[in-house]
């Protein structure tokens, strides 16, 4: 649908957008027995559609008119290659649960006797479990990836559906494991690569406009939309194309209150160029600290990326003005941005981690820059016993298996981009972006999650993606049509949250409270003095100076998730740590301990 036809149907789409209101999850069951009373207790405000040919029911805030329920993160109703971002379909003898390849909406399931329960939010399933058991295997993966990869969840009794797959249960085999089929995706390198730069630029410009047209066709032209603007090439380009499409655009940018980490000047430059308002959202250390609990609740699952609370604040602010917000997510995955470049320069070919004795999968695991390889230093003896035979590389196989990909993606860069889409995009960036938006009552749209655009990028040779030190080269060349050169060609460093600064200031006492040694002892998972070991340098200079930001945040979010989502009541705090002292004194103690170690 083009923009003109979208305007023609404005009244119709305004009715639909008004009818669905804020986004909401769905939950249901299928199997043996009538569980509608239980379902009603779980979601008393949802509409329930109950089956007639078999025992099943689905509940959603939207009116259900068929034996299938779908959820699209963006709120669009137009036809796609898949039923939605996540869906559940019931037939007389069969249940199908599926997700699209971009992974924008998660989907969970569990089995109680001969009934399958499913939902797009894990928290809706938790009341069905008498005693939730945290999975040590899931915790191990979280410490490596900063998210829990499918089909795992942090809860032993609940599993998840992988992005780009459909799980199928037959009523006759309900006690058996479901069948799993991969959905068609063209994320593989084209036999003939597009070598002409001029032709590639022209095709990319057309595809970008088509992607935006599809994303805005249903939006009323007189209703404002939001864009999360960092001033980088991806969000700036989305802003440009939204303005070009004739929408009323309001931009939202983060203000960390720390000048060295601020990208506000770049965001303001873009906003001024397009003459749109820029709303600055305060994300100071105190504001982010207060947001840790609500962010953990909103995310549903633990995510250890340090940007999550700041993005939650950003979406909270946007929700005061708009119902639909756009972002530039997936641009790095598609066009070999900073998420791909380090994989080649510092991961696969890094002198720091030479290939001697390591598999490709092991080298790839190091590129997540979390706790892989530190297990003996961070986990308790009890935890180590539970994970000693656990192979983390199994969660990479579908994405980077060299044997399968030698035919699908012969070049290394294509393999890495595909892996980044499947792992860091579909399992991390996209589902958490949706979760944060939904918690704020927003529909979130990611124009770079476009099937046609994504498939096309696998026609590009490496030299059109990375030219020397310049990443996303072809995207920048195509963007020159809509953006001034100083925006297109400025160096992008990625969103930098000043967590390390805050750990020694605003977060200091909270670390002693949330990562208290007595609390960690009681859980039998982590080393009790892990936070002290990380910040003082006992785990090494790299962990303290380079990785400390996201990795300490990973621990804080895990603890916040246990409190906010599982409802755990922490045990009494102990004082056998330095964080109850002023930061300056605590750091002096660390220096004194280091001197004693050297003298010995």
C-alpha positions as CSV (number, residue, x, y, z in Angstrom):
1,X,0.0,0.0,0.0
2,X,1.5,3.4,-1.0
3,X,1.2,6.6,1.0
4,X,-1.7,7.9,-1.2
5,X,-3.8,4.9,-0.5
6,X,-2.9,5.1,3.1
7,X,-4.3,8.6,3.3
8,X,-7.4,7.5,1.5
9,X,-8.0,4.9,4.3
10,X,-7.2,7.3,7.1
11,X,-10.6,7.1,8.7
12,X,-10.6,3.3,8.6
13,X,-7.2,3.0,10.1
14,X,-7.9,5.6,12.7
15,X,-10.9,3.5,13.7
16,X,-8.7,0.4,13.9
17,X,-6.0,2.1,15.9
18,X,-8.5,3.5,18.3
19,X,-10.2,0.1,18.6
20,X,-7.1,-1.8,19.6
21,X,-5.9,0.9,22.0
22,X,-2.7,0.0,23.8
23,X,-0.9,-3.2,22.9
24,X,-1.6,-6.3,24.9
25,X,-0.4,-9.9,25.1
26,X,-2.3,-13.1,24.6
27,X,-2.6,-16.3,26.6
28,X,-4.3,-19.5,26.0
29,X,-4.4,-23.3,26.5
30,X,-5.0,-26.4,24.4
31,X,-5.4,-30.0,25.4
32,X,-7.5,-32.2,27.7
33,X,-10.0,-30.4,29.9
34,X,-11.9,-27.1,30.3
35,X,-9.5,-24.6,31.9
36,X,-11.5,-21.4,31.1
37,X,-12.1,-20.6,34.7
38,X,-8.3,-20.6,35.4
39,X,-7.8,-18.5,32.3
40,X,-10.4,-16.0,33.4
41,X,-8.6,-15.7,36.8
42,X,-5.3,-15.1,35.1
43,X,-6.6,-12.3,32.8
44,X,-10.0,-11.2,34.1
45,X,-10.1,-8.2,31.7
46,X,-9.3,-10.1,28.5
47,X,-11.8,-11.4,25.9
48,X,-11.9,-15.2,25.7
49,X,-12.7,-17.3,22.7
50,X,-13.4,-20.9,23.5
51,X,-13.2,-23.8,21.1
52,X,-16.0,-26.1,20.2
53,X,-14.2,-29.0,18.4
54,X,-11.6,-29.5,21.1
55,X,-10.7,-28.2,24.6
56,X,-9.0,-24.9,24.0
57,X,-9.4,-21.2,24.7
58,X,-7.5,-18.1,23.8
59,X,-7.6,-14.8,25.7
60,X,-6.7,-11.3,24.4
61,X,-7.6,-7.7,24.9
62,X,-8.8,-7.7,21.3
63,X,-12.0,-9.3,20.1
64,X,-11.1,-12.8,18.7
65,X,-13.1,-13.8,15.6
66,X,-11.1,-16.9,14.5
67,X,-9.3,-19.9,15.8
68,X,-6.0,-18.0,15.6
69,X,-4.6,-15.1,17.5
70,X,-1.7,-13.0,16.3
71,X,0.3,-10.2,17.7
72,X,2.3,-7.6,15.7
73,X,4.7,-5.4,17.6
74,X,4.0,-2.5,15.3
75,X,0.2,-2.8,15.4
76,X,-0.1,-3.1,11.6
77,X,-2.9,-5.2,10.2
78,X,-1.6,-5.5,6.6
79,X,-0.8,-8.9,5.1
80,X,2.8,-10.2,5.5
81,X,4.6,-13.5,4.7
82,X,3.7,-14.7,8.2
83,X,0.5,-14.6,10.2
84,X,2.1,-12.0,12.6
85,X,5.1,-11.5,14.7
86,X,3.8,-14.2,17.0
87,X,0.7,-16.4,16.6
88,X,-1.2,-19.3,18.0
89,X,-3.5,-21.3,15.7
90,X,-5.8,-24.1,16.8
91,X,-7.4,-26.8,14.7
92,X,-9.5,-29.8,15.7
93,X,-6.5,-32.0,16.3
94,X,-3.6,-29.6,16.3
95,X,-1.9,-26.6,18.0
96,X,0.6,-24.4,16.2
97,X,2.7,-21.7,17.9
98,X,5.0,-19.6,15.7
99,X,7.2,-16.5,15.5
100,X,8.5,-14.5,12.6
101,X,12.3,-14.5,11.9
102,X,12.9,-11.0,13.3
103,X,11.9,-12.1,16.8
104,X,10.0,-8.9,17.6
105,X,7.4,-10.7,19.9
106,X,8.5,-13.6,22.2
107,X,6.2,-16.7,22.7
108,X,6.4,-19.1,25.7
109,X,4.8,-22.4,26.5
110,X,4.5,-25.0,29.3
111,X,2.8,-28.3,29.8
112,X,0.6,-29.1,32.8
113,X,-0.5,-32.8,32.6
114,X,-2.1,-33.1,29.1
115,X,-2.7,-29.4,28.5
116,X,-0.3,-26.9,26.7
117,X,-0.4,-23.4,28.0
118,X,1.1,-20.5,25.9
119,X,1.5,-16.8,26.1
120,X,3.5,-13.9,24.6
121,X,4.4,-12.8,28.2
122,X,6.1,-15.2,30.6
123,X,4.7,-13.5,33.6
124,X,1.2,-14.5,32.7
125,X,2.2,-18.2,32.9
126,X,4.0,-18.0,36.3
127,X,0.8,-18.2,38.5
128,X,0.2,-21.7,37.0
129,X,3.4,-23.0,38.6
130,X,3.3,-24.0,42.2
131,X,7.0,-23.4,42.8
132,X,9.1,-21.8,40.0
133,X,12.5,-23.3,39.6
134,X,15.3,-21.1,38.2
135,X,17.3,-23.0,35.6
136,X,21.1,-23.0,36.2
137,X,21.6,-23.7,32.5
138,X,19.7,-20.6,31.6
139,X,21.7,-18.6,34.1
140,X,24.9,-19.8,32.6
141,X,23.8,-18.7,29.1
142,X,22.6,-15.4,30.5
143,X,26.1,-14.8,31.9
144,X,27.6,-15.4,28.5
145,X,25.1,-13.8,26.1
146,X,23.4,-11.2,28.4
147,X,20.1,-12.8,27.4
148,X,18.6,-16.3,27.8
149,X,18.6,-17.9,24.3
150,X,15.6,-19.9,23.0
151,X,14.3,-22.5,23.6
152,X,15.4,-21.8,27.2
153,X,13.8,-19.4,29.7
154,X,15.1,-18.6,33.2
155,X,12.3,-20.9,34.6
156,X,12.7,-24.7,34.3
157,X,9.0,-25.3,33.7
158,X,8.7,-22.8,30.8
159,X,10.1,-23.0,27.3
160,X,10.2,-20.5,24.5
161,X,9.6,-20.7,20.7
162,X,12.5,-19.8,18.6
163,X,12.2,-16.9,16.1
164,X,11.6,-18.1,12.6
165,X,10.0,-21.4,13.7
166,X,6.7,-23.0,14.3
167,X,6.0,-25.7,17.0
168,X,3.2,-28.2,16.3
169,X,1.4,-30.4,18.7
170,X,-1.0,-33.2,17.6
171,X,-3.7,-34.2,20.0
172,X,-2.8,-37.8,19.8
173,X,0.8,-37.1,20.7
174,X,0.3,-34.4,23.3
175,X,2.6,-36.2,25.8
176,X,5.5,-36.2,23.2
177,X,7.7,-33.3,22.3
178,X,6.2,-31.0,19.6
179,X,7.4,-31.1,16.0
180,X,9.5,-28.0,15.1
181,X,9.7,-26.7,11.6
182,X,11.8,-23.8,10.4
183,X,9.9,-21.1,8.5
184,X,11.2,-19.9,5.1
185,X,13.8,-17.2,5.2
186,X,16.1,-15.9,2.5
187,X,18.9,-14.9,4.9
188,X,21.5,-16.5,2.7
189,X,24.1,-15.1,0.4
190,X,22.9,-14.6,-3.2
191,X,24.6,-16.6,-5.9
192,X,25.2,-13.5,-7.9
193,X,26.4,-10.5,-5.9
194,X,25.6,-6.9,-6.8
195,X,29.0,-5.3,-7.5
196,X,27.9,-2.0,-9.1
197,X,27.9,0.7,-6.4
198,X,25.7,3.0,-8.3
199,X,23.1,0.3,-9.0
200,X,23.3,-0.8,-5.3
201,X,22.7,2.8,-4.1
202,X,19.6,3.2,-6.4
203,X,18.1,-0.1,-5.4
204,X,18.7,0.5,-1.7
205,X,17.1,4.0,-1.8
206,X,14.0,2.5,-3.4
207,X,13.9,-0.4,-0.8
208,X,14.2,2.1,2.1
209,X,11.4,4.2,0.8
210,X,9.2,1.1,0.3
211,X,10.0,-0.1,3.8
212,X,8.9,3.2,5.3
213,X,5.8,3.3,3.1
214,X,4.7,-0.1,4.4
215,X,5.3,1.1,8.0
216,X,3.3,4.3,7.7
217,X,0.5,3.4,5.3
218,X,-2.0,2.9,8.1
219,X,-1.1,6.0,10.2
220,X,-3.3,9.1,10.3
221,X,-1.4,12.0,8.9
222,X,-2.8,14.4,11.6
223,X,-1.5,12.3,14.5
224,X,2.1,12.7,15.7
225,X,4.5,9.7,15.7
226,X,7.7,9.4,17.7
227,X,11.2,8.5,16.7
228,X,14.0,7.5,19.1
229,X,16.8,9.6,17.8
230,X,20.4,9.2,18.7
231,X,21.9,11.2,15.9
232,X,23.5,8.1,14.3
233,X,22.9,7.1,10.7
234,X,20.1,4.6,11.4
235,X,17.8,6.7,13.5
236,X,18.6,9.8,11.5
237,X,17.7,8.1,8.2
238,X,14.4,6.8,9.7
239,X,13.6,10.3,10.8
240,X,14.3,11.7,7.4
241,X,12.1,9.2,5.7
242,X,9.2,9.8,8.2
243,X,9.4,13.5,7.6
244,X,9.5,12.9,3.8
245,X,6.4,10.7,4.1
246,X,4.5,13.7,5.5
247,X,4.0,12.6,9.1
248,X,4.2,14.8,12.2
249,X,7.4,13.6,13.8
250,X,8.5,14.2,17.3
251,X,12.0,13.1,18.2
252,X,13.2,11.8,21.6
253,X,16.8,11.7,22.8
254,X,18.5,10.7,26.0
255,X,20.3,13.2,28.3
256,X,22.7,11.3,30.6
257,X,23.9,14.4,32.3
258,X,27.5,13.4,31.6
259,X,29.0,15.4,28.7
260,X,31.5,12.8,27.6
261,X,28.7,10.3,26.9
262,X,26.3,12.8,25.3
263,X,25.1,12.4,21.7
264,X,22.5,15.2,22.2
265,X,24.4,17.6,19.9
266,X,24.1,15.1,17.0
267,X,20.4,14.5,17.7
268,X,19.7,18.2,17.9
269,X,21.5,18.7,14.6
270,X,19.2,16.2,12.9
271,X,16.1,17.7,14.6
272,X,17.1,21.2,13.6
273,X,17.8,20.1,10.0
274,X,14.2,18.7,9.6
275,X,12.6,21.4,11.8
276,X,11.0,18.9,14.2
277,X,10.8,19.1,18.0
278,X,13.4,17.2,20.0
279,X,12.4,16.1,23.5
280,X,15.3,15.6,25.8
281,X,14.7,12.8,28.3
282,X,16.7,12.9,31.5
283,X,18.5,9.6,32.2
284,X,20.8,10.6,35.0
285,X,22.3,8.1,37.4
286,X,19.6,8.7,39.9
287,X,16.8,8.3,37.3
288,X,18.3,5.1,35.9
289,X,18.8,3.7,39.4
290,X,15.1,4.3,40.2
291,X,14.1,2.7,36.9
292,X,16.0,-0.6,37.4
293,X,13.0,-2.3,39.1
294,X,10.3,-1.1,36.6
295,X,12.6,-2.0,33.7
296,X,13.1,-5.5,34.9
297,X,9.3,-5.9,35.3
298,X,8.7,-4.5,31.8
299,X,11.3,-6.7,30.1
300,X,9.7,-9.9,31.5
301,X,13.0,-11.8,31.0
302,X,16.4,-10.6,32.2
303,X,18.4,-8.7,29.7
304,X,21.9,-7.6,30.7
305,X,22.4,-4.7,28.2
306,X,23.2,-1.4,30.0
307,X,20.9,0.6,27.7
308,X,17.7,-1.0,28.8
309,X,16.7,1.3,31.7
310,X,17.6,4.4,29.7
311,X,15.5,3.2,26.8
312,X,12.7,2.5,29.2
313,X,12.8,6.1,30.4
314,X,12.9,7.2,26.7
315,X,9.8,5.2,25.8
316,X,8.0,6.4,29.0
317,X,8.5,9.9,27.8
318,X,7.4,9.2,24.3
319,X,4.2,7.5,25.5
320,X,3.0,10.8,26.9
321,X,2.6,12.2,23.4
322,X,2.3,9.4,20.8
323,X,1.0,5.9,20.3
324,X,3.5,4.7,17.7
325,X,7.3,5.1,18.0
326,X,9.9,4.3,15.4
327,X,13.5,3.3,15.9
328,X,16.6,2.5,13.9
329,X,17.2,-1.0,15.3
330,X,18.6,-3.7,13.0
331,X,20.5,-1.3,10.9
332,X,23.8,-2.5,12.3
333,X,22.8,-6.1,11.7
334,X,21.9,-5.5,8.1
335,X,24.7,-3.3,7.0
336,X,27.7,-4.6,9.0
337,X,27.8,-1.9,11.6
338,X,29.7,-1.9,14.8
339,X,28.0,-5.2,15.9
340,X,29.8,-7.0,13.0
341,X,33.0,-5.1,12.7
342,X,34.4,-6.2,16.1
343,X,33.5,-9.8,15.3
344,X,36.0,-9.7,12.5
345,X,38.6,-7.3,13.9
346,X,38.6,-8.2,17.6
347,X,36.9,-11.5,17.8
348,X,37.6,-13.9,15.0
349,X,41.1,-12.5,14.2
350,X,42.0,-11.1,17.6
351,X,45.6,-11.6,18.8
352,X,44.2,-11.4,22.3
353,X,42.3,-14.7,21.7
354,X,44.2,-16.6,19.1
355,X,42.6,-19.5,17.4
356,X,45.0,-22.1,18.8
357,X,42.8,-24.9,20.3
358,X,39.6,-22.9,20.0
359,X,36.7,-23.6,17.6
360,X,35.0,-20.9,15.6
361,X,32.1,-21.2,18.0
362,X,34.3,-20.6,21.0
363,X,35.8,-17.5,19.4
364,X,32.4,-16.2,18.6
365,X,31.3,-16.7,22.2
366,X,34.1,-14.3,23.3
367,X,32.7,-11.6,21.1
368,X,29.7,-11.1,23.4
369,X,32.3,-9.7,25.9
370,X,30.4,-10.9,29.0
371,X,31.4,-13.7,31.4
372,X,32.4,-16.4,29.0
373,X,35.7,-17.9,30.3
374,X,35.2,-16.5,33.8
375,X,32.9,-19.2,35.1
376,X,35.2,-20.4,37.8
377,X,35.7,-16.9,39.1
378,X,32.0,-15.8,39.2
379,X,29.9,-18.8,40.0
380,X,29.6,-20.7,43.3
381,X,30.9,-24.3,43.6
382,X,27.3,-25.5,43.6
383,X,26.6,-23.7,40.4
384,X,29.7,-25.0,38.7
385,X,28.7,-28.5,39.5
386,X,25.4,-28.0,37.7
387,X,26.9,-26.5,34.5
388,X,30.2,-28.3,34.2
389,X,29.1,-30.3,31.1
390,X,27.0,-27.5,29.6
391,X,28.2,-26.6,26.1
392,X,27.3,-23.0,25.3
393,X,28.1,-23.4,21.6
394,X,24.9,-25.4,21.0
395,X,23.0,-22.1,21.1
396,X,25.0,-20.9,18.1
397,X,24.6,-23.8,15.8
398,X,21.6,-22.7,13.8
399,X,23.2,-19.3,13.3
400,X,26.8,-20.0,12.5
401,X,27.2,-23.7,11.9
402,X,30.1,-23.8,9.4
403,X,29.0,-27.0,7.7
404,X,25.5,-25.7,6.8
405,X,26.6,-22.1,6.1
406,X,29.4,-23.0,3.6
407,X,26.6,-23.3,1.1
408,X,24.2,-20.6,2.4
409,X,26.8,-17.9,3.2
410,X,30.2,-18.7,1.7
411,X,31.7,-15.4,2.8
412,X,32.7,-14.7,6.4
413,X,30.9,-11.3,6.5
414,X,27.6,-12.8,5.3
415,X,27.8,-15.5,7.9
416,X,28.5,-13.0,10.6
417,X,25.6,-10.8,9.5
418,X,23.2,-13.7,9.5
419,X,24.4,-14.8,12.9
420,X,24.0,-11.2,14.2
421,X,20.4,-11.1,12.9
422,X,19.5,-14.4,14.5
423,X,21.3,-14.0,17.8
424,X,21.8,-10.4,18.8
425,X,18.8,-9.1,16.8
426,X,16.1,-11.7,17.1
427,X,17.0,-12.9,20.5
428,X,18.0,-9.7,22.2
429,X,17.5,-6.3,20.5
430,X,14.1,-6.8,19.0
431,X,12.2,-8.7,21.8
432,X,13.4,-6.3,24.5
433,X,12.5,-3.2,22.3
434,X,9.0,-4.6,22.0
435,X,8.7,-5.5,25.7
436,X,9.8,-2.0,26.8
437,X,7.4,-0.3,24.3
438,X,4.5,-2.5,25.3
439,X,5.0,-1.8,29.0
440,X,4.7,1.9,28.1
441,X,1.6,1.3,26.0
442,X,3.4,2.0,22.7
443,X,3.5,0.2,19.4
444,X,7.1,0.1,18.2
445,X,8.1,0.0,14.5
446,X,11.5,-0.9,13.2
447,X,11.7,-0.1,9.4
448,X,15.0,-2.0,9.1
449,X,13.1,-5.2,10.1
450,X,11.7,-5.4,6.5
451,X,11.9,-8.8,4.7
452,X,12.5,-7.4,1.3
453,X,15.2,-5.1,2.5
454,X,16.9,-7.8,4.6
455,X,16.9,-10.3,1.8
456,X,18.4,-7.8,-0.6
457,X,21.3,-7.0,1.7
458,X,22.6,-10.6,1.1
459,X,23.3,-9.6,-2.5
460,X,25.9,-7.1,-1.3
461,X,29.6,-8.0,-1.4
462,X,31.8,-7.1,1.6
463,X,33.4,-4.1,-0.1
464,X,30.1,-2.3,-0.3
465,X,29.4,-2.9,3.4
466,X,32.9,-2.3,4.9
467,X,35.4,-0.1,3.2
468,X,38.5,0.2,5.2
469,X,37.5,1.6,8.6
470,X,34.1,2.8,7.3
471,X,31.3,0.5,8.3
472,X,27.8,0.6,6.7
473,X,29.3,2.2,3.6
474,X,26.5,1.5,1.2
475,X,23.8,2.7,3.6
476,X,25.7,6.0,4.1
477,X,26.0,6.5,0.4
478,X,22.3,5.9,-0.1
479,X,21.5,8.3,2.8
480,X,23.3,11.2,1.2
481,X,20.0,11.7,-0.8
482,X,18.2,12.7,2.4
483,X,20.8,13.7,5.0
484,X,23.6,16.3,5.1
485,X,27.1,14.9,4.9
486,X,28.1,15.9,8.4
487,X,25.4,13.6,9.7
488,X,26.0,10.8,7.3
489,X,29.8,10.5,7.7
490,X,30.4,11.3,11.3
491,X,31.9,8.6,13.3
492,X,29.4,6.5,15.3
493,X,30.4,5.0,18.5
494,X,27.1,3.4,19.6
495,X,25.0,4.4,22.6
496,X,27.3,4.9,25.5
497,X,25.6,4.8,28.9
498,X,27.9,6.2,31.7
499,X,27.4,3.2,34.0
500,X,31.0,3.0,35.1
501,X,30.8,6.6,36.3
502,X,27.6,5.9,38.2
503,X,29.0,2.7,39.8
504,X,31.4,4.9,41.9
505,X,28.7,7.5,42.6
506,X,25.0,7.1,42.4
507,X,25.0,3.3,42.2
508,X,27.5,2.7,45.0
509,X,25.2,1.9,47.9
510,X,22.7,0.2,45.6
511,X,25.4,-2.3,44.6
512,X,26.0,-3.2,48.2
513,X,22.2,-3.7,48.6
514,X,21.2,-5.5,45.4
515,X,24.4,-7.6,45.1
516,X,24.8,-8.0,48.8
517,X,27.1,-10.9,49.7
518,X,24.5,-12.5,52.0
519,X,21.9,-12.4,49.3
520,X,24.2,-14.0,46.8
521,X,25.2,-16.7,49.3
522,X,21.6,-17.6,49.9
523,X,21.0,-18.1,46.1
524,X,24.0,-20.5,45.7
525,X,24.6,-19.2,42.2
526,X,27.2,-16.4,42.3
527,X,30.4,-15.9,44.3
528,X,29.2,-13.7,47.2
529,X,31.8,-11.0,46.8
530,X,31.5,-10.8,43.0
531,X,30.7,-7.1,42.8
532,X,33.7,-6.3,45.0
533,X,36.0,-8.5,42.8
534,X,34.9,-6.9,39.6
535,X,35.1,-3.2,40.7
536,X,38.4,-3.7,42.6
537,X,40.1,-5.4,39.8
538,X,40.5,-8.9,41.3
539,X,38.9,-10.3,38.1
540,X,41.5,-8.5,36.0
541,X,42.0,-5.1,34.5
542,X,39.9,-6.0,31.4
543,X,36.9,-6.9,33.5
544,X,37.3,-3.8,35.6
545,X,38.0,-1.2,33.0
546,X,36.6,-2.5,29.7
547,X,33.7,-4.8,30.5
548,X,32.6,-3.5,33.9
549,X,29.7,-1.4,32.5
550,X,27.5,-4.0,31.0
551,X,28.7,-6.9,33.1
552,X,27.9,-5.4,36.5
553,X,24.6,-4.2,35.0
554,X,23.9,-7.8,34.0
555,X,24.2,-8.8,37.6
556,X,22.0,-6.0,38.8
557,X,19.3,-6.8,36.3
558,X,19.3,-10.5,37.2
559,X,18.7,-9.6,40.8
560,X,16.0,-7.1,39.9
561,X,14.3,-9.6,37.7
562,X,14.2,-12.1,40.6
563,X,12.6,-9.5,42.8
564,X,10.2,-7.8,40.4
565,X,9.1,-10.7,38.2
566,X,9.4,-13.7,40.6
567,X,8.5,-11.7,43.6
568,X,11.4,-13.0,45.7
569,X,11.9,-11.4,49.1
570,X,15.7,-11.1,49.6
571,X,17.2,-12.3,52.8
572,X,18.7,-10.0,55.5
573,X,21.7,-8.0,54.2
574,X,25.2,-8.4,55.6
575,X,27.9,-5.8,56.1
576,X,30.9,-7.8,54.9
577,X,31.5,-5.5,52.0
578,X,32.9,-2.0,51.2
579,X,29.8,-0.6,49.7
580,X,28.3,0.5,53.0
581,X,31.2,2.9,53.3
582,X,31.6,6.1,51.2
583,X,33.0,5.4,47.7
584,X,36.3,7.2,48.4
585,X,37.0,5.0,51.5
586,X,36.0,1.8,49.7
587,X,38.4,2.5,46.9
588,X,41.2,3.2,49.3
589,X,40.6,-0.2,50.9
590,X,40.9,-1.7,47.4
591,X,44.3,0.1,46.8
592,X,45.5,-1.1,50.2
593,X,44.6,-4.7,49.4
594,X,46.4,-4.5,46.1
595,X,49.6,-3.2,47.8
596,X,49.5,-6.0,50.3
597,X,49.1,-8.5,47.4
598,X,52.1,-7.0,45.6
599,X,54.2,-6.9,48.7
600,X,53.5,-10.6,49.3
